[in-house]
Amino acid sequence: MKQLIILCATLILAVNANSDIHPDIIEDAHLDALGLLRKYGYPAEEHIVETDDGYLLGIHRCPGSPMSPPAFGKPVVLLQHGMLSSSADYILMGPQTSLVYMLADAGYDVWLGNARGNRYSNRHRSRHNETAQFWDFSWHEVGSIDIPNVIDYIRARTGQQAIQYVGHSQGTTVFWVMMSQHPYYNRRIKSAHFLAPAAYMHHTRSPYVIFLATFLHTTELMLQMMGTHYFAPTNEMDIQGGLENCHDGAPNQQMCTIHTFLIAGFNSQEVNFTMLPVIHAHSPAGASAMQMIHHAQTVRSRIFRQYDHGPTINLVRYGSTIPPRYNFANVQCPTLLYHSTNDWLAAPEDVQLLRNELPNVHKQYLVRQHSFNHMDFIWAINVRPLLYDELLADLNAYKNANPVG
């Protein structure tokens, strides 16, 4: 009885706290990615893709829009999210801002990936998602297994021989991995468009990433001692906290941006403060600890290479005590890079290092706002005029292209 009273009191407090928040914000914070699409009148589908190693990926699809109804034969584009994120990244800011709506209105059949381990891809054929075995992967497996399996599924479902690819942050990293390991996928990509491309991070300015890279071995040991294998997605308590603390009129609303800024770079002029509770409800979406460690290893080693398990396990897995490098020369499809000056994770100097190694860069576009940061590529107020208009024009230019090879 006491627990019931506490629960009722909590619910009453939550209702009172949310009474001044616009109902759409509360609803959007609680809807999942598919629910958001349907709420705003866009068709939405979920497809379960089983990977070669048994993970069950929840892949989302928006095959049309009120302006461009679903139809067979539309050009296909796959959107892949970044670290700790999900398909919701490309949806949650609404029809006037988010990329999925823009592409669907423009006549594209839009598919949205969800990497293993996030809230939509948190199951396996035989492994329980609370075990170490389930979380034994980094972004290497996302790139070498998940993305190829998803592309094959999309091709089979749509009848399209080749698709276009858009990735943000780690959504670009996994593409390099795929092509390095499976270069024949160049024949299945018409064009690849990379927002805040993340491979090298020699010049990262994020205090979090610098700290993790500096104390990498200590962090790995602590995670092992605590039995921490993953970073959990937001839960109902997190959603409620975002609604209470980040809504318009909340005394400390601006503090809700501080963690994002310390990772991505400061840019308050592009923050839609009204939407902060929705952003915090959908992000983070979950990831393995090894994904974060793999990025930190790249920062420390200054080499874009496979996961470093230590000399002994490396020797068993790779036949060498040192992990093998990824081969950028295998990325033969038309490649377009979009980056910004104030990106603390994909700094201009590192993007240039990347460009120098990629053999088929057709375009390098610098966003014309000096303060544009890493997360502005998906959440900025003016992301459409600053970036997406350019991106859409580029996608249109390649949608009928013949793949390399």
Secondary structure by P-SEA (a helix, b strand, c coil): caaaaaaaaaaaaaaaaaccccaaaaaaaaccaaaaaaaabbbbbbbbbbcccbbbbbbbbbccccccccccccbbbbbbbcccccccccccccccccaaaaaaaaccbbbbbbcccccccccccccccccccccccccccccccaaaaaaaaaaaacccccbbbbbccaaaaaaaaaaaacccccccccbbbbccccccccccccaaaaaaaaaaaaaaaaaaaacccccccccaaaaaaaaaccccccccccccaaaaaaccccccccccccaaaaaaacccccccaaaaaaaaaaaaacccccccccaaaaaaaccccbbbbbbccccccbbbbbbbcccccccaaaaaaaaaaccccccccccccccccccccccccccccccaaaaaaaaaacccccccc
